[in-house]
C-alpha cells in the first residue's frame, strides 16, 4: 500500500510542535508497513502556499507515482487533494475547523466529495453531520509519554522543586482561553504563593513529557476541541487534569480519580484545581488510555484505507 499524506500541519525547525500528532500518525503507519510520503503545505506561513499546492501536487504525483490513495488532514488539504481525480481521497477532520463559520460550511461541502472521512471524536462527527464518518482519535506515543520521577523532570527543566505547578500545554490561540487558566491560578496564588502557572508553548515535542511529569495538574479551558492530544498525553503520564467539558475530554478521563471537569470560569476552575492540588500524587490515567496507542489507532486507519481500496473503480465509499 502506497499512500501520500497531504497536510497543512507538520513540525518544522522553527515550529517544532506544529502538527506533531500528524507526524506521529505518519510514523506509526510506516511502522505497520505502509509506504508513505508527506506533501506539506505550510498555510500558517502563507496562505499562498495553498495556491501553490494546487500546482505542486500534480508535479509531485508525476515524480513519485504510483500511489494507491491520498490521506488529507484538514479541509484545505482536502481541497488540494481533490484537485486530482485519479486517486481516492481519505480526509481527516480534526476539530475546530468544522464549526468555524465559512470553514465549517466548506468542511460540509468537501465531506461528501471524498471517499472516506475520519473524525477525531463523536463531537466532531455530530458537528459535521456525517453519519458515515469513522471516529478515530489521534493516537498517543505511549513510549514517549510515560511516568517519570517529578523531581528529575523539574530539575531537567529548571522548575522549582517545592512549587505547586499548573500546566498549560499548547499554542495560546484565542480559542484556547488561556486567560481563564491564568485568572484561576491567580486566585489560588493569592492564597498560596507556591501555586504557579507553567506555559509550555512551541516547545519541542520531546520536551512535553518532562513538563507533564514535572507539573502537578494540567488545565484546559478551550472553547472547542476535537480530541485534544494534551489530555491523552497527560493521562499517559498519570498527570491529574482539570478541564472544561470539551471535545471527548469527559469520555477520555471518565471517572479517573484526580481528574475533574469544570465550568469555563476562573472561579470553578480554581475550585477544581484546588481539589487536584490538595489530593496530590498521580492518577492511573495511563491504564485508561492504553487502547489509544499510536499502533492501535494506526491499525484502524489502515482498515479505512483497505475499505477504500477495495472499492476502487466503483462508487465512492460514503
N, C-alpha and C positions, 0 to 999 in steps of 0.2 A: 504494500500500500504506500503510495507516494502522495504527500499532502503539502500544499502551500498554505501557510498561515499568513493572512493579511491583517495587519493590526496598526492602530494609531497610538498604541501604548507599548513601550518596551524600554527596559533600562538602558541608559546611556552613561557616559563618563561624567557628565555634568548633572544628570538626573538619575542617580543610581537606584532610587526607589520607585521610579516611574514604570508601572506595569510589570512589577516583579511577579505578580500572580500569573500573567500571560507567559512570561519566560519559564516559570516553574512548570506550568502545564506543558509547554513545548518539550522541556527536558524529560518530563515524566512519560510523555507519549513516545519520545525517542527511546526511552528505557524499555518500552514494550515492543520495540522493533519497527515503529512507524518511521519511514524515511521522510523527513520533514524539513522544509526550508521556511524562512521567515522573510516576508516582504513588509518592511516597516515604513510607514509614512508619519513623520513627526508633525502632526497637526497642531500640537501645542506650540512648537517653534514658529510655525507659519501656516495659516490657512491655505496658502498657495500650494503647500505640499500635497493637499488632497487633489487639486487640479493636476499637479504633476503625476500623481498616482495613476490617473486615468490614462496618461500617455506612457508611463513607465511599466505598468503591469503587462500590457501586450508584449513589450520588448523582453521583460523577464520571462514570460511564458515561452517565447520563441527560443530564448537562450538556454533555458533549463528544463524544457519539456522532456518527457511527458509527466504530467501529474494526473492523479486519479480524481482529486477534488480539491476545493478551496475551503478553508475554515476561516471565516472573518470574525473579528472581535470588534464590537460596537458598530453602530448604524452607518457611519460614514465609510468605514472599511467595507461594510456590506454593499454599499452603493458601488464602490470601486470594483469589488469582486463581481458584481452583476454586470459590469460593463463588457465582460467577455461572456459568450453564450455557450461555449463548448463544455465547460466543466461544471458539475454540480456544486452548489454552494451551501455550506452549513454556516449559520450565523449565531453567534452568542450575544445576547443582550445581558449586560452585567448589572444594570441597576437604574441609577437616577435618570439616565437618558430617556427612558420610556415615559417619564412624566413631565419632562421639561418642555412645555409649550409646543412650539413647532417641531422640536426634535422628537417629542413623543408622537406627534402625528406622522412624522417621517418613519419612525420605527414601525408604526402600524401599517404604513403603506408598503414598506420593504418586506415585512414578515411573510405575507402570502406569496411573494415572488421568489423566495429562496427554497431550497429543497428540504431543509430541516432547520428547526430553531431550538437552541439551547438557552435556558434562562437559569440564573443562579439561585433563585428561590421562588416559592409559591407566591410571594408578594409581587415579584416582577411579572410572573405569569398572569396574575389577576390584573395588574395594571396594563399589561399588553393586550389582554383579551384574546389570547390564543390558546384554545383548549388542547391543541396538539403539541405545544411546546414541551420539551423534555427538561425537567428540573435536575440540574447537575451543578452543585456548588463548586467553586474553585477549591482544589484540594490543599491540604496543609503539608508542608515539609516536616514530617514528624522527626526526622533525624536532626534537622537544624533547630527546630523549636522544641526544646526539651528542658526539663527542670535542671537547674544547677544551683550551687550554693549562692545565696543572696550576697553574702559578704564578698565573695570572689567577684561577682558581677559588678557590685558597687565599686570595688577597688579598681577594676579594669576601666570603668567609665569615669572615675574620679568623683563619684557621688558620695555625699556624707553618710557615714555609717549609722548614725543614730537618728536620721530624719524619717518622717513618715511620708513616703513618696507616692503621689498620684500621677499616673502616666496618661498623657495624650500622645497617641502614635498615629502619624499620618500627615497629610498636607492640610494646613489650616484654611481650606477654602470656606467661603461664607456658609455653605450648607452643612458644614461640619459643626457649626455652633460652638466653637472653642470658647467664646465669651461666656457661655453658660458654665462651662467647666471652670474657667478662671474665677468667676464670681462665687461658685460653690467652694472652691479651695480657699478663696479669700475669707469666706465665712468661717471655715474651720481654722484657718491660720490665726484669726482674731482671738480664738480660744486656746489654740495650741500652736506655738510658733514653729514646732517641729514639722508641721504639715506643709509640704511644698509640692508645687506642680512641676513635673518634668515634661517638656515638649520635645518629642523625638520626631523631627520633620526633615525630610530629604536626607536621611541617613542611609548609608549602605545597608542593604537588606541583611547582610551578615551580622550587623550590629544589633538588629532588633531583638533577637533572643536575649542579649545582655540586658537591654532595657527592661524586658518583660520579667526577667529574673531578679533584676535589681530593685524594681518598684514593688509597692505593697498592694496596689489596686490599679486597674485600667478603667478609665472613664470614657464614655461615648455619648454624645448628645445630638447626633446628626438628624437633620430634617428628613432625609431619605437615604436608604441604603438598600442594596440588593441582598448580598450575603457578605457582610463586612469581614475581610480577612483578619483584621486585628482581633476580633472576638475569637475566631477559631484558633489563631496563633496563641492568644493568651490562655485559652483553655488547654492547649497542648503543653504550655509551660506551667500549668496549675496556678495561674495568676488569678486572684479574685477580680470580679468585674462588677462595675456599676454602669448600667446603660439604660437609655430610653428604649421603649418597645418599638424597634425599627427593623425593617428587613426580616431576617429569620433569627434575630437575636434571641427572642423568647424560646424558640424551638431549640436552638443550639445550647443555651445554658440550662434549660429545663428547670429542675428543682435542685441544681447543684448548690450545695452548702457553701456560702461565701460569695455567691453571685446574686445581684439584686437588680430588678427593674425599677426605674424611677420616672417621675414626670419630667417634662422638659422645662424645669425651673431650677434656678440655683438653690432654692431652699430645700426642695425634695432631693435633689442630687446630693446636697451637703449632708442631709439626714442619712441617706443610704451609704455614702462614703464613710460617714462616722461609724455606721454599723460594721462595714467591712474592715476598717482600721482597728476598731475595738476587738473584733473577732481574732485578728492576727492569723498568721500561718498561711498555708496554701490550700488549694482545693484538690478535688480528684478529677478535674476537668479533662485531663489527658485521656483517661479511660473513656470518657463520654464522646470524644471526637475521633476515636480510632478508626471509625468507618469512613472518615473524610480524609484519609491519607491521599497523597498525590497518586499513588499507584491505583487505589480503589476508584478514584474519580476518573483517572485516565482510561481505565477499562470501560467505564460507562460511555465515555466519549468515543472510544473505538467502536463500541456497539452501535452508536449512531452512524458513524462512518460506514460501517458494514451494511446497515439497513439502507442507507442512501445508495451505495454502490450496487446493492442487489437489485435496485430498480432502474439502473442506468438504461437509457434508451426508452424507458416508459414514462408514465406521468410523474409529475413531481410528488415527492413524499410530503404530504400535508395531512 
